[in-house]
Amino acid sequence: MSKRPEHSHYVRRVVLPSGKTIEVVYFDDNPAGTQAHTPAPAERERTDLHICGSCGSDLVYPVEWDEAGATHWEVSLRCPNCEWSGTGIFEQDIVDRFDEELDRGTESLVRDLRRLIHANMEEDIERFVLALHNGHIVPEDF
């Protein structure tokens, strides 16, 4: 049986712009002197993370994101339209705007879901009333 190396770690609570709180666990398993990744020029210029750089779709969503320093986030993205995926390091304000866009998208989906539920309920009620009027439902059914 091999020994597992001991890792020192610490936990930091991060409040996202949406108000959600996450706990980030840092493990000290990097070799001494390792430098943080510097974003490539294309990563630094990209400001609308919800827009696919490949097909232009506005449906790009995060697959994973982690802190990459005090003011940067490493975000893995995926476009469901063209199946593009990529990872980059972005500044806090860009990630904040992305989080706000995700919240707007979530609100839109919830509104659509409520409309769909309401429409389905109306159809169910209409069918129930029609069944009552036609004598297909009797007290013994309950």
Secondary structure as UniProt FT lines:
FT   STRAND          9..15
FT   TURN            17..18
FT   STRAND          21..27
FT   TURN            32..33
FT   HELIX           41..45
FT   TURN            49..50
FT   TURN            53..55
FT   STRAND          61..67
FT   STRAND          72..78
FT   TURN            80..82
FT   STRAND          85..91
FT   HELIX           92..133
FT   TURN            134..135
FT   HELIX           139..141
//
